Amino acid sequence: MPPRSGFGRPAPIVVRAPRQPAPVVRVSVPAQSRSGALARRAGHLARRGGVRVARAAWDEKHTIFAVGAAGVLGYMEGSGQQPLPHIQQLGVYGTYGAGLWMLGRMTGSPTVKHAATGLLCVAVNRYARDSAASSAHAAPGAPQPGGLAPFQAPGGGAPAGVHGQL
């Protein structure tokens, strides 16, 4: 006897037919040009390279900041608008380098200390250049700016076969 559903009626019998596979539709289109694939690959490589460049720049941020500080100060000094305040004995780069070094020591910032190192290197370079230039224009035999006199061999002259100053 078939099962009964509500109100005394027999439940419907459902017969399922086997499922037919979906029809396959084939459409012929021209093959994708290789230039599109190459462009996508080149874009991927460019993005990857850009990330690597950014990461390398981030690793060298202290050096970049030191060079940038010297460049900005040189631009400000060279613009000639108004002389930068500085300590006469240290010069412009030495003054700002010492100031940044103290700031870096107080704050513990390695980036500020590296900027100070860059400025102090420029200050030492300028001091050495100016000292060499002033000693080149000094009279022969006159004391050098550092307080040292040129070497003179005993007896008033150079050893035999040696010409010029020692």
C-alpha positions as CSV (number, residue, x, y, z in Angstrom):
1,M,0.0,0.0,0.0
2,P,1.4,3.4,-0.9
3,P,2.2,5.8,1.9
4,R,-0.5,8.3,2.7
5,S,-0.1,12.0,3.0
6,G,-2.6,14.1,4.9
7,F,-6.3,13.7,4.5
8,G,-6.3,10.2,3.3
9,R,-4.8,10.8,-0.1
10,P,-1.9,8.7,-1.4
11,A,1.4,10.5,-1.7
12,P,2.6,11.2,-5.2
13,I,5.2,8.9,-6.7
14,V,8.1,10.8,-8.2
15,V,10.1,9.1,-10.9
16,R,13.4,10.7,-11.8
17,A,14.9,10.3,-15.2
18,P,18.7,10.0,-15.5
19,R,20.3,13.4,-15.9
20,Q,21.7,14.3,-19.3
21,P,25.1,16.0,-19.5
22,A,25.0,19.7,-20.5
23,P,25.7,20.3,-24.1
24,V,29.3,21.4,-24.9
25,V,29.4,24.6,-27.0
26,R,32.7,25.3,-28.8
27,V,33.4,28.7,-30.1
28,S,36.5,29.4,-32.0
29,V,38.2,32.7,-31.2
30,P,41.6,33.9,-32.3
31,A,44.5,32.9,-30.0
32,Q,45.5,35.6,-27.5
33,S,48.4,37.6,-28.7
34,R,51.6,37.0,-26.9
35,S,52.2,40.7,-26.3
36,G,49.4,40.8,-23.7
37,A,51.0,38.0,-21.7
38,L,54.4,39.7,-22.0
39,A,53.0,43.0,-20.9
40,R,51.4,41.4,-17.8
41,R,54.6,39.6,-17.0
42,A,56.6,42.8,-17.4
43,G,54.2,44.7,-15.2
44,H,54.6,42.0,-12.5
45,L,58.4,42.2,-12.7
46,A,58.3,46.0,-12.6
47,R,56.1,46.0,-9.5
48,R,58.4,43.4,-7.9
49,G,61.5,45.5,-8.8
50,G,59.9,48.6,-7.4
51,V,59.2,46.9,-4.1
52,R,62.9,45.8,-4.0
53,V,64.1,49.3,-4.7
54,A,61.8,50.7,-2.0
55,R,63.1,48.1,0.5
56,A,66.7,48.9,-0.4
57,A,66.1,52.6,0.0
58,W,64.4,51.9,3.4
59,D,67.5,50.0,4.5
60,E,69.7,52.9,3.6
61,K,67.4,55.7,4.9
62,H,70.1,56.9,7.3
63,T,72.6,57.4,4.5
64,I,70.0,59.1,2.3
65,F,69.0,61.4,5.2
66,A,72.7,62.3,5.8
67,V,73.2,63.2,2.2
68,G,69.9,65.0,2.0
69,A,70.7,67.1,5.1
70,A,74.0,68.2,3.5
71,G,72.3,69.0,0.2
72,V,69.5,71.0,1.9
73,L,72.0,73.0,3.9
74,G,74.2,73.6,0.9
75,Y,71.2,74.8,-1.1
76,M,70.1,77.2,1.7
77,E,73.7,78.5,2.0
78,G,74.1,78.9,-1.7
79,S,70.7,80.7,-2.3
80,G,72.3,83.8,-0.8
81,Q,69.0,85.1,0.6
82,Q,70.2,85.6,4.1
83,P,73.3,84.2,5.8
84,L,72.6,81.2,8.0
85,P,73.4,81.8,11.7
86,H,76.4,79.8,12.8
87,I,79.4,79.7,15.1
88,Q,82.3,81.4,13.4
89,Q,84.9,78.8,14.5
90,L,82.8,75.8,13.4
91,G,81.4,77.2,10.2
92,V,77.9,76.6,8.9
93,Y,78.1,72.9,8.4
94,G,80.0,72.3,11.7
95,T,77.4,74.3,13.7
96,Y,74.4,72.5,12.3
97,G,76.3,69.1,12.4
98,A,77.1,69.6,16.1
99,G,73.5,70.7,16.8
100,L,72.1,67.7,15.1
101,W,74.6,65.4,16.8
102,M,73.5,66.8,20.2
103,L,69.8,66.4,19.2
104,G,70.5,62.8,18.1
105,R,72.2,62.0,21.4
106,M,69.3,63.4,23.5
107,T,66.6,61.8,21.5
108,G,68.5,58.5,20.7
109,S,67.6,58.8,17.0
110,P,70.1,57.1,14.8
111,T,68.7,58.9,11.7
112,V,69.5,62.3,13.2
113,K,72.9,61.1,14.3
114,H,73.6,60.0,10.7
115,A,72.5,63.4,9.4
116,A,74.9,65.0,11.9
117,T,77.7,62.7,10.7
118,G,77.1,63.8,7.1
119,L,77.2,67.5,8.0
120,L,80.3,67.1,10.2
121,C,82.1,65.3,7.3
122,V,81.3,68.2,5.0
123,A,82.6,70.6,7.8
124,V,85.9,68.7,8.1
125,N,86.3,68.6,4.3
126,R,85.8,72.4,4.1
127,Y,88.2,73.0,7.0
128,A,90.9,70.9,5.4
129,R,90.3,72.6,2.0
130,D,90.5,76.1,3.4
131,S,93.6,75.2,5.5
132,A,95.4,73.7,2.4
133,A,94.4,76.8,0.3
134,S,95.7,79.2,3.0
135,S,99.0,77.3,3.4
136,A,99.6,77.3,-0.4
137,H,99.4,81.1,-0.4
138,A,101.7,81.5,2.6
139,A,105.2,82.8,2.2
140,P,108.0,80.2,1.9
141,G,109.5,79.5,5.3
142,A,106.5,81.1,7.2
143,P,104.8,79.1,9.9
144,Q,101.9,77.1,8.7
145,P,98.4,77.7,10.0
146,G,98.7,74.6,12.2
147,G,101.8,76.1,13.8
148,L,104.4,73.9,12.1
149,A,107.2,75.3,10.1
150,P,108.5,73.5,7.0
151,F,111.3,71.1,7.6
152,Q,114.8,72.5,7.0
153,A,117.9,70.2,7.1
154,P,120.6,71.2,9.4
155,G,123.2,73.4,7.8
156,G,120.7,75.5,6.0
157,G,120.2,73.4,2.9
158,A,118.7,70.2,1.7
159,P,120.8,67.0,1.4
160,A,122.8,66.5,-1.7
161,G,120.6,65.5,-4.7
162,V,117.3,66.7,-3.1
163,H,115.7,69.7,-4.6
164,G,112.8,71.7,-3.1
165,Q,111.4,71.5,0.3
166,L,111.2,68.3,2.3
